[in-house]
Amino acid sequence: VQLQASGGGLVQPGGSLVLSCAASGDIGSRNIMSWHRQAPGKERELVAAVSSGGAAKYADSVKDRFAISRDNAEKTVYLYLQMNGLKPEDTAAYYCSYGNAWARYDYWGQGTLVTVSS
């Protein structure tokens, strides 16, 4: 499975941004796709995840501000992360991942950098 993430950039506090990730290759009928982030000097953390059936989970820190969604096309799965009310503490490299079960992150995309600053 190959993943390609995009959409990062510089945004002011309170602003919005949408991240995208395209997953292609040996996509199983049941899978979980996730967004993670890693800030400088910190460990990578799960931000949000969504199953092929549409069930979603969020980290408490983003629950009321971020929304994860996906579009299950024939040969490619498109994953999105709508980020609203961005805060400086949301600054990080964001990564998408693919797995066959919850808490399984078998494949990773490259990071896309989000910087929240005035």
C-alpha positions in Angstrom: 0.0 0.0 0.0 1.3 3.4 -0.9 0.2 6.6 0.8 0.8 10.2 -0.4 -0.1 13.0 2.0 -0.5 16.6 1.1 -2.1 19.9 2.3 0.2 21.1 5.0 1.2 24.8 5.3 1.3 27.9 7.4 -1.9 29.1 9.0 -2.7 31.6 11.6 -4.2 30.6 15.0 -7.9 30.1 14.7 -7.6 29.2 11.0 -8.5 26.1 9.1 -6.6 23.6 6.9 -7.5 20.4 5.1 -5.0 17.6 4.8 -5.4 14.9 2.2 -3.9 11.4 1.7 -4.3 9.1 -1.2 -3.8 5.4 -0.5 -3.4 2.9 -3.4 -2.2 -0.6 -4.0 -3.4 -3.7 -2.1 -6.3 -2.1 -0.3 -8.4 -4.5 1.7 -12.1 -4.4 1.9 -11.9 -3.7 5.7 -9.3 -1.3 6.8 -8.5 1.6 9.1 -6.9 4.8 8.0 -5.5 7.2 10.5 -3.8 10.6 10.9 -1.0 11.0 13.3 1.2 13.9 14.2 4.7 14.5 15.6 5.8 17.8 17.0 9.5 18.6 17.5 10.9 16.8 20.5 7.7 14.8 21.1 6.5 11.3 20.3 4.2 10.6 17.4 0.5 10.6 18.5 -2.7 9.4 17.0 -5.0 12.3 15.9 -7.9 10.5 14.4 -8.8 7.3 12.7 -11.7 6.1 10.5 -12.7 2.6 9.5 -13.8 1.5 6.0 -17.3 1.4 7.4 -17.1 5.1 8.6 -16.6 4.7 12.3 -14.3 7.4 13.6 -12.2 8.0 16.7 -10.4 11.2 17.8 -7.8 12.3 20.3 -9.4 14.3 23.0 -7.2 17.3 22.1 -8.8 17.6 18.7 -12.3 16.1 19.1 -14.3 19.2 18.7 -12.1 20.9 16.1 -11.0 18.2 13.6 -13.0 16.0 11.4 -11.7 12.9 9.6 -13.4 11.5 6.5 -12.7 9.2 3.6 -13.8 8.5 0.1 -13.6 4.9 -0.9 -13.0 5.0 -4.7 -12.4 1.8 -6.7 -8.6 1.6 -6.6 -7.7 4.5 -4.3 -8.9 5.5 -0.9 -8.8 9.3 -0.2 -8.4 10.3 3.4 -9.1 13.8 4.7 -8.6 15.8 7.9 -10.5 19.0 8.2 -8.8 21.0 10.9 -10.6 24.0 12.3 -9.8 26.3 15.2 -6.1 25.6 14.8 -3.8 26.3 17.8 0.0 26.8 18.0 0.1 23.4 19.8 -1.3 21.8 16.6 2.0 22.5 14.9 3.6 19.2 13.8 4.4 17.0 10.9 1.2 15.1 10.1 1.3 11.5 8.8 -1.4 9.3 7.3 -1.4 5.5 7.9 -3.2 2.4 6.7 -3.9 -0.8 8.7 -6.1 -3.8 8.7 -7.4 -3.3 12.2 -7.8 -0.6 14.9 -4.4 0.4 16.3 -2.7 -1.3 13.4 -0.5 1.1 11.4 1.1 -1.1 8.7 1.9 1.5 6.1 2.8 5.2 6.4 2.8 8.2 4.1 5.4 10.9 4.2 4.8 13.7 6.6 3.2 17.0 5.7 4.1 19.9 7.9 1.5 22.1 9.6 2.6 25.3 11.2 0.2 27.4 13.2 1.7 30.8 13.9 0.9 34.4 13.7 
